[in-house]
């Protein structure tokens, strides 16, 4: 989930998405204010393949399309 704060990797611009807020709320310890959630644009408009295929398949397919253009 790229720059989502809960991924466990460091990014320059981490965000707190609705997914993170829902996870925290599900613990029973917090009440989330969803209006404070930041928009997670990673993967937006990339279609079902982005979600249904493995990262390797998606990257390979994307690379093949890039090479065909040039």
PQR file of N, CA, C, O and H, with PARSE charges and radii, in Angstrom:
ATOM      1  N   UNK A   1       0.821  -1.179   0.000 -0.4000 1.5000
ATOM      2  CA  UNK A   1       0.000   0.000   0.000 -0.0000 2.0000
ATOM      3  C   UNK A   1       0.866   1.244   0.000  0.5500 1.7000
ATOM      4  O   UNK A   1       0.486   2.301   0.502 -0.5500 1.4000
ATOM      5  N   UNK A   2       2.006   1.084  -0.563 -0.4000 1.5000
ATOM      6  CA  UNK A   2       2.926   2.173  -0.856 -0.0000 2.0000
ATOM      7  C   UNK A   2       3.219   3.052   0.342  0.5500 1.7000
ATOM      8  O   UNK A   2       3.978   2.638   1.218 -0.5500 1.4000
ATOM      9  H   UNK A   2       2.315   0.225  -0.971  0.4000 1.0000
ATOM     10  N   UNK A   3       2.654   4.244   0.420 -0.4000 1.5000
ATOM     11  CA  UNK A   3       3.036   5.180   1.484 -0.0000 2.0000
ATOM     12  C   UNK A   3       2.075   5.179   2.668  0.5500 1.7000
ATOM     13  O   UNK A   3       2.105   6.112   3.470 -0.5500 1.4000
ATOM     14  H   UNK A   3       2.038   4.580  -0.292  0.4000 1.0000
ATOM     15  N   UNK A   4       1.231   4.172   2.803 -0.4000 1.5000
ATOM     16  CA  UNK A   4       0.352   4.043   3.953 -0.0000 2.0000
ATOM     17  C   UNK A   4       1.219   3.858   5.189  0.5500 1.7000
ATOM     18  O   UNK A   4       2.149   3.052   5.170 -0.5500 1.4000
ATOM     19  H   UNK A   4       1.207   3.413   2.151  0.4000 1.0000
ATOM     20  N   UNK A   5       0.940   4.572   6.242 -0.4000 1.5000
ATOM     21  CA  UNK A   5       1.769   4.546   7.451 -0.0000 2.0000
ATOM     22  C   UNK A   5       1.868   3.164   8.093  0.5500 1.7000
ATOM     23  O   UNK A   5       2.868   2.864   8.745 -0.5500 1.4000
ATOM     24  H   UNK A   5       0.184   5.226   6.258  0.4000 1.0000
ATOM     25  N   UNK A   6       0.867   2.331   7.923 -0.4000 1.5000
ATOM     26  CA  UNK A   6       0.856   1.022   8.584 -0.0000 2.0000
ATOM     27  C   UNK A   6       1.574  -0.074   7.794  0.5500 1.7000
ATOM     28  O   UNK A   6       1.530  -1.236   8.200 -0.5500 1.4000
ATOM     29  H   UNK A   6       0.055   2.575   7.393  0.4000 1.0000
ATOM     30  N   UNK A   7       2.225   0.253   6.693 -0.4000 1.5000
ATOM     31  CA  UNK A   7       2.899  -0.782   5.910 -0.0000 2.0000
ATOM     32  C   UNK A   7       4.186  -1.263   6.547  0.5500 1.7000
ATOM     33  O   UNK A   7       4.672  -2.343   6.210 -0.5500 1.4000
ATOM     34  H   UNK A   7       2.261   1.196   6.363  0.4000 1.0000
ATOM     35  N   UNK A   8       4.741  -0.498   7.447 -0.4000 1.5000
ATOM     36  CA  UNK A   8       5.975  -0.904   8.102 -0.0000 2.0000
ATOM     37  C   UNK A   8       7.222  -0.541   7.324  0.5500 1.7000
ATOM     38  O   UNK A   8       8.314  -1.004   7.655 -0.5500 1.4000
ATOM     39  H   UNK A   8       4.346   0.379   7.720  0.4000 1.0000
ATOM     40  N   UNK A   9       7.080   0.273   6.304 -0.4000 1.5000
ATOM     41  CA  UNK A   9       8.237   0.753   5.550 -0.0000 2.0000
ATOM     42  C   UNK A   9       8.271   2.269   5.633  0.5500 1.7000
ATOM     43  O   UNK A   9       7.244   2.915   5.841 -0.5500 1.4000
ATOM     44  H   UNK A   9       6.193   0.648   6.036  0.4000 1.0000
ATOM     45  N   UNK A  10       9.445   2.821   5.470 -0.4000 1.5000
ATOM     46  CA  UNK A  10       9.594   4.275   5.567 -0.0000 2.0000
ATOM     47  C   UNK A  10       9.379   4.929   4.206  0.5500 1.7000
ATOM     48  O   UNK A  10       9.951   4.500   3.204 -0.5500 1.4000
ATOM     49  H   UNK A  10      10.279   2.297   5.300  0.4000 1.0000
ATOM     50  N   UNK A  11       8.568   5.947   4.181 -0.4000 1.5000
ATOM     51  CA  UNK A  11       8.398   6.758   2.982 -0.0000 2.0000
ATOM     52  C   UNK A  11       8.514   8.222   3.377  0.5500 1.7000
ATOM     53  O   UNK A  11       8.402   8.565   4.554 -0.5500 1.4000
ATOM     54  H   UNK A  11       8.104   6.296   4.995  0.4000 1.0000
ATOM     55  N   UNK A  12       8.735   9.068   2.407 -0.4000 1.5000
ATOM     56  CA  UNK A  12       8.868  10.497   2.684 -0.0000 2.0000
ATOM     57  C   UNK A  12       7.547  11.132   3.082  0.5500 1.7000
ATOM     58  O   UNK A  12       7.533  12.089   3.856 -0.5500 1.4000
ATOM     59  H   UNK A  12       8.826   8.788   1.451  0.4000 1.0000
ATOM     60  N   UNK A  13       6.438  10.617   2.567 -0.4000 1.5000
ATOM     61  CA  UNK A  13       5.125  11.213   2.816 -0.0000 2.0000
ATOM     62  C   UNK A  13       4.121  10.167   3.281  0.5500 1.7000
ATOM     63  O   UNK A  13       3.198   9.831   2.538 -0.5500 1.4000
ATOM     64  H   UNK A  13       6.450   9.839   1.938  0.4000 1.0000
ATOM     65  N   UNK A  14       4.283   9.639   4.507 -0.4000 1.5000
ATOM     66  CA  UNK A  14       3.333   8.626   4.958 -0.0000 2.0000
ATOM     67  C   UNK A  14       1.946   9.233   5.165  0.5500 1.7000
ATOM     68  O   UNK A  14       1.819  10.397   5.544 -0.5500 1.4000
ATOM     69  H   UNK A  14       5.033   9.911   5.110  0.4000 1.0000
ATOM     70  N   UNK A  15       0.915   8.440   4.916 -0.4000 1.5000
ATOM     71  CA  UNK A  15      -0.459   8.887   5.125 -0.0000 2.0000
ATOM     72  C   UNK A  15      -1.166   7.939   6.082  0.5500 1.7000
ATOM     73  O   UNK A  15      -0.774   6.782   6.230 -0.5500 1.4000
ATOM     74  H   UNK A  15       1.018   7.494   4.608  0.4000 1.0000
ATOM     75  N   UNK A  16      -2.206   8.438   6.725 -0.4000 1.5000
ATOM     76  CA  UNK A  16      -3.095   7.616   7.540 -0.0000 2.0000
ATOM     77  C   UNK A  16      -4.400   7.520   6.756  0.5500 1.7000
ATOM     78  O   UNK A  16      -5.138   8.499   6.641 -0.5500 1.4000
ATOM     79  H   UNK A  16      -2.526   9.378   6.604  0.4000 1.0000
ATOM     80  N   UNK A  17      -4.677   6.347   6.222 -0.4000 1.5000
ATOM     81  CA  UNK A  17      -5.848   6.154   5.365 -0.0000 2.0000
ATOM     82  C   UNK A  17      -7.049   5.672   6.181  0.5500 1.7000
ATOM     83  O   UNK A  17      -6.943   5.418   7.381 -0.5500 1.4000
ATOM     84  H   UNK A  17      -4.078   5.551   6.315  0.4000 1.0000
ATOM     85  N   UNK A  18      -8.170   5.556   5.515 -0.4000 1.5000
ATOM     86  CA  UNK A  18      -9.377   5.017   6.146 -0.0000 2.0000
ATOM     87  C   UNK A  18      -9.159   3.569   6.582  0.5500 1.7000
ATOM     88  O   UNK A  18      -9.756   3.111   7.556 -0.5500 1.4000
ATOM     89  H   UNK A  18      -8.256   5.762   4.541  0.4000 1.0000
ATOM     90  N   UNK A  19      -8.306   2.860   5.858 -0.4000 1.5000
ATOM     91  CA  UNK A  19      -8.018   1.468   6.225 -0.0000 2.0000
ATOM     92  C   UNK A  19      -7.339   1.416   7.591  0.5500 1.7000
ATOM     93  O   UNK A  19      -7.714   0.604   8.437 -0.5500 1.4000
ATOM     94  H   UNK A  19      -7.822   3.232   5.066  0.4000 1.0000
ATOM     95  N   UNK A  20      -6.352   2.269   7.812 -0.4000 1.5000
ATOM     96  CA  UNK A  20      -5.670   2.318   9.100 -0.0000 2.0000
ATOM     97  C   UNK A  20      -6.622   2.733  10.210  0.5500 1.7000
ATOM     98  O   UNK A  20      -6.624   2.139  11.288 -0.5500 1.4000
ATOM     99  H   UNK A  20      -6.048   2.928   7.125  0.4000 1.0000
ATOM    100  N   UNK A  21      -7.433   3.754   9.945 -0.4000 1.5000
ATOM    101  CA  UNK A  21      -8.384   4.199  10.960 -0.0000 2.0000
ATOM    102  C   UNK A  21      -9.373   3.089  11.307  0.5500 1.7000
ATOM    103  O   UNK A  21      -9.714   2.912  12.476 -0.5500 1.4000
ATOM    104  H   UNK A  21      -7.431   4.236   9.069  0.4000 1.0000
ATOM    105  N   UNK A  22      -9.837   2.341  10.309 -0.4000 1.5000
ATOM    106  CA  UNK A  22     -10.761   1.232  10.559 -0.0000 2.0000
ATOM    107  C   UNK A  22     -10.091   0.144  11.390  0.5500 1.7000
ATOM    108  O   UNK A  22     -10.704  -0.416  12.299 -0.5500 1.4000
ATOM    109  H   UNK A  22      -9.560   2.485   9.359  0.4000 1.0000
ATOM    110  N   UNK A  23      -8.839  -0.151  11.079 -0.4000 1.5000
ATOM    111  CA  UNK A  23      -8.103  -1.153  11.849 -0.0000 2.0000
ATOM    112  C   UNK A  23      -7.977  -0.726  13.309  0.5500 1.7000
ATOM    113  O   UNK A  23      -8.190  -1.525  14.220 -0.5500 1.4000
ATOM    114  H   UNK A  23      -8.341   0.305  10.341  0.4000 1.0000
ATOM    115  N   UNK A  24      -7.632   0.528  13.518 -0.4000 1.5000
ATOM    116  CA  UNK A  24      -7.490   1.029  14.889 -0.0000 2.0000
ATOM    117  C   UNK A  24      -8.833   1.000  15.619  0.5500 1.7000
ATOM    118  O   UNK A  24      -8.895   0.649  16.797 -0.5500 1.4000
ATOM    119  H   UNK A  24      -7.458   1.178  12.778  0.4000 1.0000
ATOM    120  N   UNK A  25      -9.898   1.367  14.924 -0.4000 1.5000
ATOM    121  CA  UNK A  25     -11.228   1.345  15.537 -0.0000 2.0000
ATOM    122  C   UNK A  25     -11.650  -0.082  15.876  0.5500 1.7000
ATOM    123  O   UNK A  25     -12.283  -0.314  16.906 -0.5500 1.4000
ATOM    124  H   UNK A  25      -9.848   1.652  13.967  0.4000 1.0000
ATOM    125  N   UNK A  26     -11.305  -1.034  15.016 -0.4000 1.5000
ATOM    126  CA  UNK A  26     -11.671  -2.435  15.246 -0.0000 2.0000
ATOM    127  C   UNK A  26     -11.011  -3.029  16.487  0.5500 1.7000
ATOM    128  O   UNK A  26     -11.487  -4.032  17.020 -0.5500 1.4000
ATOM    129  H   UNK A  26     -10.791  -0.845  14.179  0.4000 1.0000
ATOM    130  N   UNK A  27      -9.921  -2.422  16.953 -0.4000 1.5000
ATOM    131  CA  UNK A  27      -9.292  -2.923  18.179 -0.0000 2.0000
ATOM    132  C   UNK A  27     -10.179  -2.677  19.396  0.5500 1.7000
ATOM    133  O   UNK A  27     -10.032  -3.333  20.428 -0.5500 1.4000
ATOM    134  H   UNK A  27      -9.535  -1.608  16.520  0.4000 1.0000
ATOM    135  N   UNK A  28     -11.103  -1.721  19.262 -0.4000 1.5000
ATOM    136  CA  UNK A  28     -11.960  -1.380  20.391 -0.0000 2.0000
ATOM    137  C   UNK A  28     -11.350  -0.318  21.291  0.5500 1.7000
ATOM    138  O   UNK A  28     -11.993   0.116  22.247 -0.5500 1.4000
ATOM    139  H   UNK A  28     -11.222  -1.188  18.424  0.4000 1.0000
ATOM    140  N   UNK A  29     -10.144   0.103  21.014 -0.4000 1.5000
ATOM    141  CA  UNK A  29      -9.458   1.090  21.848 -0.0000 2.0000
ATOM    142  C   UNK A  29      -9.664   2.522  21.361  0.5500 1.7000
ATOM    143  O   UNK A  29      -9.441   3.473  22.110 -0.5500 1.4000
ATOM    144  H   UNK A  29      -9.621  -0.250  20.237  0.4000 1.0000
ATOM    145  N   UNK A  30     -10.092   2.677  20.103 -0.4000 1.5000
ATOM    146  CA  UNK A  30     -10.186   4.003  19.494 -0.0000 2.0000
ATOM    147  C   UNK A  30     -11.532   4.199  18.815  0.5500 1.7000
ATOM    148  O   UNK A  30     -12.196   3.240  18.419 -0.5500 1.4000
ATOM    149  H   UNK A  30     -10.273   1.904  19.494  0.4000 1.0000
ATOM    150  N   UNK A  31     -11.918   5.456  18.690 -0.4000 1.5000
ATOM    151  CA  UNK A  31     -13.034   5.847  17.839 -0.0000 2.0000
ATOM    152  C   UNK A  31     -12.431   6.729  16.760  0.5500 1.7000
ATOM    153  O   UNK A  31     -11.865   7.783  17.051 -0.5500 1.4000
ATOM    154  H   UNK A  31     -11.379   6.235  19.011  0.4000 1.0000
ATOM    155  N   UNK A  32     -12.553   6.297  15.525 -0.4000 1.5000
ATOM    156  CA  UNK A  32     -11.896   6.991  14.418 -0.0000 2.0000
ATOM    157  C   UNK A  32     -12.709   8.183  13.938  0.5500 1.7000
ATOM    158  O   UNK A  32     -13.939   8.141  13.890 -0.5500 1.4000
ATOM    159  H   UNK A  32     -13.013   5.441  15.288  0.4000 1.0000
ATOM    160  N   UNK A  33     -12.001   9.237  13.587 -0.4000 1.5000
ATOM    161  CA  UNK A  33     -12.600  10.391  12.929 -0.0000 2.0000
ATOM    162  C   UNK A  33     -12.218  10.271  11.456  0.5500 1.7000
ATOM    163  O   UNK A  33     -11.156  10.741  11.048 -0.5500 1.4000
ATOM    164  H   UNK A  33     -11.002   9.271  13.627  0.4000 1.0000
ATOM    165  N   UNK A  34     -13.079   9.646  10.664 -0.4000 1.5000
ATOM    166  CA  UNK A  34     -12.765   9.338   9.271 -0.0000 2.0000
ATOM    167  C   UNK A  34     -12.599  10.582   8.401  0.5500 1.7000
ATOM    168  O   UNK A  34     -12.025  10.509   7.314 -0.5500 1.4000
ATOM    169  H   UNK A  34     -13.941   9.264  10.996  0.4000 1.0000
ATOM    170  N   UNK A  35     -13.091  11.705   8.869 -0.4000 1.5000
ATOM    171  CA  UNK A  35     -12.902  12.935   8.087 -0.0000 2.0000
ATOM    172  C   UNK A  35     -11.443  13.383   8.097  0.5500 1.7000
ATOM    173  O   UNK A  35     -11.044  14.218   7.285 -0.5500 1.4000
ATOM    174  H   UNK A  35     -13.557  11.764   9.752  0.4000 1.0000
ATOM    175  N   UNK A  36     -10.650  12.836   9.006 -0.4000 1.5000
ATOM    176  CA  UNK A  36      -9.226  13.174   9.083 -0.0000 2.0000
ATOM    177  C   UNK A  36      -8.360  12.253   8.225  0.5500 1.7000
ATOM    178  O   UNK A  36      -7.158  12.480   8.093 -0.5500 1.4000
ATOM    179  H   UNK A  36     -10.974  12.158   9.665  0.4000 1.0000
ATOM    180  N   UNK A  37      -8.959  11.219   7.643 -0.4000 1.5000
ATOM    181  CA  UNK A  37      -8.206  10.267   6.819 -0.0000 2.0000
ATOM    182  C   UNK A  37      -7.655  10.964   5.585  0.5500 1.7000
ATOM    183  O   UNK A  37      -8.294  11.843   5.007 -0.5500 1.4000
ATOM    184  H   UNK A  37      -9.936  11.034   7.750  0.4000 1.0000
ATOM    185  N   UNK A  38      -6.459  10.552   5.197 -0.4000 1.5000
ATOM    186  CA  UNK A  38      -5.849  11.089   3.984 -0.0000 2.0000
ATOM    187  C   UNK A  38      -6.161  10.158   2.815  0.5500 1.7000
ATOM    188  O   UNK A  38      -6.350   8.955   2.993 -0.5500 1.4000
ATOM    189  H   UNK A  38      -5.940   9.837   5.666  0.4000 1.0000
ATOM    190  N   UNK A  39      -6.212  10.728   1.636 -0.4000 1.5000
ATOM    191  CA  UNK A  39      -6.545   9.956   0.447 -0.0000 2.0000
ATOM    192  C   UNK A  39      -5.370   9.081   0.031  0.5500 1.7000
ATOM    193  O   UNK A  39      -4.237   9.549  -0.078 -0.5500 1.4000
ATOM    194  H   UNK A  39      -6.058  11.705   1.490  0.4000 1.0000
ATOM    195  N   UNK A  40      -5.657   7.809  -0.198 -0.4000 1.5000
ATOM    196  CA  UNK A  40      -4.637   6.886  -0.656 -0.0000 2.0000
ATOM    197  C   UNK A  40      -4.820   6.708  -2.161  0.5500 1.7000
ATOM    198  O   UNK A  40      -5.759   6.046  -2.603 -0.5500 1.4000
ATOM    199  H   UNK A  40      -6.577   7.429  -0.110  0.4000 1.0000
ATOM    200  N   UNK A  41      -3.936   7.288  -2.931 -0.4000 1.5000
ATOM    201  CA  UNK A  41      -4.080   7.253  -4.384 -0.0000 2.0000
ATOM    202  C   UNK A  41      -3.311   6.104  -5.033  0.5500 1.7000
ATOM    203  O   UNK A  41      -3.460   5.865  -6.231 -0.5500 1.4000
ATOM    204  H   UNK A  41      -3.173   7.825  -2.572  0.4000 1.0000
ATOM    205  N   UNK A  42      -2.498   5.396  -4.267 -0.4000 1.5000
ATOM    206  CA  UNK A  42      -1.717   4.294  -4.811 -0.0000 2.0000
ATOM    207  C   UNK A  42      -2.648   3.223  -5.356  0.5500 1.7000
ATOM    208  O   UNK A  42      -3.498   2.707  -4.630 -0.5500 1.4000
ATOM    209  H   UNK A  42      -2.377   5.591  -3.294  0.4000 1.0000
ATOM    210  N   UNK A  43      -2.495   2.892  -6.613 -0.4000 1.5000
ATOM    211  CA  UNK A  43      -3.299   1.875  -7.257 -0.0000 2.0000
ATOM    212  C   UNK A  43      -4.593   2.384  -7.873  0.5500 1.7000
ATOM    213  O   UNK A  43      -5.314   1.624  -8.520 -0.5500 1.4000
ATOM    214  H   UNK A  43      -1.804   3.311  -7.202  0.4000 1.0000
ATOM    215  N   UNK A  44      -4.889   3.651  -7.680 -0.4000 1.5000
ATOM    216  CA  UNK A  44      -6.145   4.211  -8.204 -0.0000 2.0000
ATOM    217  C   UNK A  44      -6.198   4.115  -9.728  0.5500 1.7000
ATOM    218  O   UNK A  44      -5.236   4.447 -10.421 -0.5500 1.4000
ATOM    219  H   UNK A  44      -4.303   4.268  -7.155  0.4000 1.0000
ATOM    220  N   UNK A  45      -7.324   3.660 -10.223 -0.4000 1.5000
ATOM    221  CA  UNK A  45      -7.607   3.540 -11.660 -0.0000 2.0000
ATOM    222  C   UNK A  45      -6.674   2.573 -12.395  0.5500 1.7000
ATOM    223  O   UNK A  45      -6.501   2.688 -13.608 -0.5500 1.4000
ATOM    224  H   UNK A  45      -8.105   3.390  -9.660  0.4000 1.0000
ATOM    225  N   UNK A  46      -6.073   1.626 -11.675 -0.4000 1.5000
ATOM    226  CA  UNK A  46      -5.194   0.656 -12.324 -0.0000 2.0000
ATOM    227  C   UNK A  46      -5.903  -0.664 -12.631  0.5500 1.7000
ATOM    228  O   UNK A  46      -5.289  -1.581 -13.176 -0.5500 1.4000
ATOM    229  H   UNK A  46      -6.213   1.533 -10.689  0.4000 1.0000
ATOM    230  N   UNK A  47      -7.169  -0.765 -12.292 -0.4000 1.5000
ATOM    231  CA  UNK A  47      -7.965  -1.912 -12.677 -0.0000 2.0000
ATOM    232  C   UNK A  47      -7.842  -3.125 -11.774  0.5500 1.7000
ATOM    233  O   UNK A  47      -7.113  -3.123 -10.782 -0.5500 1.4000
ATOM    234  H   UNK A  47      -7.667  -0.020 -11.849  0.4000 1.0000
ATOM    235  N   UNK A  48      -8.570  -4.147 -12.144 -0.4000 1.5000
ATOM    236  CA  UNK A  48      -8.639  -5.371 -11.351 -0.0000 2.0000
ATOM    237  C   UNK A  48      -7.307  -6.109 -11.297  0.5500 1.7000
ATOM    238  O   UNK A  48      -6.988  -6.720 -10.277 -0.5500 1.4000
ATOM    239  H   UNK A  48      -9.163  -4.149 -12.950  0.4000 1.0000
ATOM    240  N   UNK A  49      -6.519  -6.065 -12.376 -0.4000 1.5000
ATOM    241  CA  UNK A  49      -5.224  -6.749 -12.377 -0.0000 2.0000
ATOM    242  C   UNK A  49      -4.334  -6.263 -11.247  0.5500 1.7000
ATOM    243  O   UNK A  49      -3.592  -7.050 -10.659 -0.5500 1.4000
ATOM    244  H   UNK A  49      -6.777  -5.568 -13.205  0.4000 1.0000
ATOM    245  N   UNK A  50      -4.401  -4.999 -10.945 -0.4000 1.5000
ATOM    246  CA  UNK A  50      -3.571  -4.440  -9.878 -0.0000 2.0000
ATOM    247  C   UNK A  50      -3.882  -5.101  -8.537  0.5500 1.7000
ATOM    248  O   UNK A  50      -2.985  -5.316  -7.722 -0.5500 1.4000
ATOM    249  H   UNK A  50      -5.004  -4.360 -11.423  0.4000 1.0000
ATOM    250  N   UNK A  51      -5.155  -5.423  -8.315 -0.4000 1.5000
ATOM    251  CA  UNK A  51      -5.573  -6.012  -7.048 -0.0000 2.0000
ATOM    252  C   UNK A  51      -5.499  -7.533  -7.067  0.5500 1.7000
ATOM    253  O   UNK A  51      -5.137  -8.151  -6.065 -0.5500 1.4000
ATOM    254  H   UNK A  51      -5.884  -5.248  -8.977  0.4000 1.0000
ATOM    255  N   UNK A  52      -5.837  -8.135  -8.192 -0.4000 1.5000
ATOM    256  CA  UNK A  52      -5.983  -9.588  -8.259 -0.0000 2.0000
ATOM    257  C   UNK A  52      -4.695 -10.335  -8.572  0.5500 1.7000
ATOM    258  O   UNK A  52      -4.563 -11.500  -8.198 -0.5500 1.4000
ATOM    259  H   UNK A  52      -6.131  -7.633  -9.006  0.4000 1.0000
ATOM    260  N   UNK A  53      -3.750  -9.703  -9.242 -0.4000 1.5000
ATOM    261  CA  UNK A  53      -2.498 -10.376  -9.592 -0.0000 2.0000
ATOM    262  C   UNK A  53      -1.411 -10.065  -8.567  0.5500 1.7000
ATOM    263  O   UNK A  53      -1.522  -9.122  -7.783 -0.5500 1.4000
ATOM    264  H   UNK A  53      -3.858  -8.757  -9.545  0.4000 1.0000
ATOM    265  N   UNK A  54      -0.370 -10.873  -8.593 -0.4000 1.5000
ATOM    266  CA  UNK A  54       0.756 -10.624  -7.689 -0.0000 2.0000
ATOM    267  C   UNK A  54       1.506  -9.375  -8.140  0.5500 1.7000
ATOM    268  O   UNK A  54       1.366  -8.934  -9.281 -0.5500 1.4000
ATOM    269  H   UNK A  54      -0.280 -11.639  -9.230  0.4000 1.0000
ATOM    270  N   UNK A  55       2.288  -8.819  -7.249 -0.4000 1.5000
ATOM    271  CA  UNK A  55       3.076  -7.631  -7.586 -0.0000 2.0000
ATOM    272  C   UNK A  55       3.995  -7.923  -8.769  0.5500 1.7000
ATOM    273  O   UNK A  55       4.154  -7.091  -9.663 -0.5500 1.4000
ATOM    274  H   UNK A  55       2.401  -9.177  -6.322  0.4000 1.0000
ATOM    275  N   UNK A  56       4.604  -9.123  -8.767 -0.4000 1.5000
ATOM    276  CA  UNK A  56       5.517  -9.482  -9.853 -0.0000 2.0000
ATOM    277  C   UNK A  56       4.793  -9.518 -11.195  0.5500 1.7000
ATOM    278  O   UNK A  56       5.305  -8.998 -12.187 -0.5500 1.4000
ATOM    279  H   UNK A  56       4.475  -9.798  -8.041  0.4000 1.0000
ATOM    280  N   UNK A  57       3.609 -10.127 -11.238 -0.4000 1.5000
ATOM    281  CA  UNK A  57       2.847 -10.175 -12.485 -0.0000 2.0000
ATOM    282  C   UNK A  57       2.491  -8.769 -12.962  0.5500 1.7000
ATOM    283  O   UNK A  57       2.619  -8.457 -14.146 -0.5500 1.4000
ATOM    284  H   UNK A  57       3.193 -10.549 -10.433  0.4000 1.0000
ATOM    285  N   UNK A  58       2.047  -7.932 -12.042 -0.4000 1.5000
ATOM    286  CA  UNK A  58       1.650  -6.572 -12.400 -0.0000 2.0000
ATOM    287  C   UNK A  58       2.836  -5.778 -12.934  0.5500 1.7000
ATOM    288  O   UNK A  58       2.710  -5.078 -13.939 -0.5500 1.4000
ATOM    289  H   UNK A  58       1.943  -8.185 -11.080  0.4000 1.0000
ATOM    290  N   UNK A  59       3.997  -5.881 -12.267 -0.4000 1.5000
ATOM    291  CA  UNK A  59       5.199  -5.159 -12.702 -0.0000 2.0000
ATOM    292  C   UNK A  59       5.661  -5.666 -14.063  0.5500 1.7000
ATOM    293  O   UNK A  59       6.025  -4.869 -14.929 -0.5500 1.4000
ATOM    294  H   UNK A  59       4.100  -6.449 -11.451  0.4000 1.0000
ATOM    295  N   UNK A  60       5.652  -6.984 -14.261 -0.4000 1.5000
ATOM    296  CA  UNK A  60       6.053  -7.560 -15.543 -0.0000 2.0000
ATOM    297  C   UNK A  60       5.144  -7.075 -16.664  0.5500 1.7000
ATOM    298  O   UNK A  60       5.618  -6.700 -17.737 -0.5500 1.4000
ATOM    299  H   UNK A  60       5.356  -7.631 -13.558  0.4000 1.0000
ATOM    300  N   UNK A  61       3.848  -7.083 -16.416 -0.4000 1.5000
ATOM    301  CA  UNK A  61       2.883  -6.623 -17.420 -0.0000 2.0000
ATOM    302  C   UNK A  61       3.083  -5.135 -17.724  0.5500 1.7000
ATOM    303  O   UNK A  61       3.036  -4.726 -18.884 -0.5500 1.4000
ATOM    304  H   UNK A  61       3.463  -7.388 -15.545  0.4000 1.0000
ATOM    305  N   UNK A  62       3.301  -4.345 -16.703 -0.4000 1.5000
ATOM    306  CA  UNK A  62       3.512  -2.909 -16.890 -0.0000 2.0000
ATOM    307  C   UNK A  62       4.803  -2.662 -17.665  0.5500 1.7000
ATOM    308  O   UNK A  62       4.840  -1.804 -18.547 -0.5500 1.4000
ATOM    309  H   UNK A  62       3.339  -4.678 -15.761  0.4000 1.0000
ATOM    310  N   UNK A  63       5.847  -3.394 -17.350 -0.4000 1.5000
ATOM    311  CA  UNK A  63       7.133  -3.245 -18.049 -0.0000 2.0000
ATOM    312  C   UNK A  63       7.000  -3.615 -19.516  0.5500 1.7000
ATOM    313  O   UNK A  63       7.567  -2.948 -20.382 -0.5500 1.4000
ATOM    314  H   UNK A  63       5.818  -4.091 -16.634  0.4000 1.0000
ATOM    315  N   UNK A  64       6.256  -4.671 -19.800 -0.4000 1.5000
ATOM    316  CA  UNK A  64       6.058  -5.101 -21.188 -0.0000 2.0000
ATOM    317  C   UNK A  64       5.342  -4.023 -21.996  0.5500 1.7000
ATOM    318  O   UNK A  64       5.708  -3.765 -23.143 -0.5500 1.4000
ATOM    319  H   UNK A  64       5.796  -5.213 -19.098  0.4000 1.0000
ATOM    320  N   UNK A  65       4.337  -3.397 -21.417 -0.4000 1.5000
ATOM    321  CA  UNK A  65       3.618  -2.319 -22.104 -0.0000 2.0000
ATOM    322  C   UNK A  65       4.526  -1.129 -22.345  0.5500 1.7000
ATOM    323  O   UNK A  65       4.448  -0.491 -23.395 -0.5500 1.4000
ATOM    324  H   UNK A  65       4.040  -3.606 -20.485  0.4000 1.0000
ATOM    325  N   UNK A  66       5.387  -0.823 -21.383 -0.4000 1.5000
ATOM    326  CA  UNK A  66       6.306   0.298 -21.508 -0.0000 2.0000
ATOM    327  C   UNK A  66       7.303   0.047 -22.649  0.5500 1.7000
ATOM    328  O   UNK A  66       7.596   0.950 -23.433 -0.5500 1.4000
ATOM    329  H   UNK A  66       5.450  -1.341 -20.530  0.4000 1.0000
ATOM    330  N   UNK A  67       7.820  -1.183 -22.734 -0.4000 1.5000
ATOM    331  CA  UNK A  67       8.797  -1.523 -23.763 -0.0000 2.0000
ATOM    332  C   UNK A  67       8.173  -1.500 -25.158  0.5500 1.7000
ATOM    333  O   UNK A  67       8.838  -1.137 -26.129 -0.5500 1.4000
ATOM    334  H   UNK A  67       7.582  -1.916 -22.097  0.4000 1.0000
ATOM    335  N   UNK A  68       6.910  -1.882 -25.261 -0.4000 1.5000
ATOM    336  CA  UNK A  68       6.232  -1.888 -26.554 -0.0000 2.0000
ATOM    337  C   UNK A  68       6.091  -0.464 -27.092  0.5500 1.7000
ATOM    338  O   UNK A  68       6.186  -0.246 -28.300 -0.5500 1.4000
ATOM    339  H   UNK A  68       6.370  -2.176 -24.472  0.4000 1.0000
ATOM    340  N   UNK A  69       5.866   0.505 -26.203 -0.4000 1.5000
ATOM    341  CA  UNK A  69       5.683   1.896 -26.626 -0.0000 2.0000
ATOM    342  C   UNK A  69       6.970   2.485 -27.194  0.5500 1.7000
ATOM    343  O   UNK A  69       6.921   3.381 -28.037 -0.5500 1.4000
ATOM    344  H   UNK A  69       5.790   0.328 -25.222  0.4000 1.0000
ATOM    345  N   UNK A  70       8.109   1.995 -26.744 -0.4000 1.5000
ATOM    346  CA  UNK A  70       9.378   2.605 -27.162 -0.0000 2.0000
ATOM    347  C   UNK A  70      10.150   1.693 -28.012  0.5500 1.7000
ATOM    348  O   UNK A  70      11.245   2.041 -28.456 -0.5500 1.4000
ATOM    349  H   UNK A  70       8.149   1.268 -26.059  0.4000 1.0000
TER
END
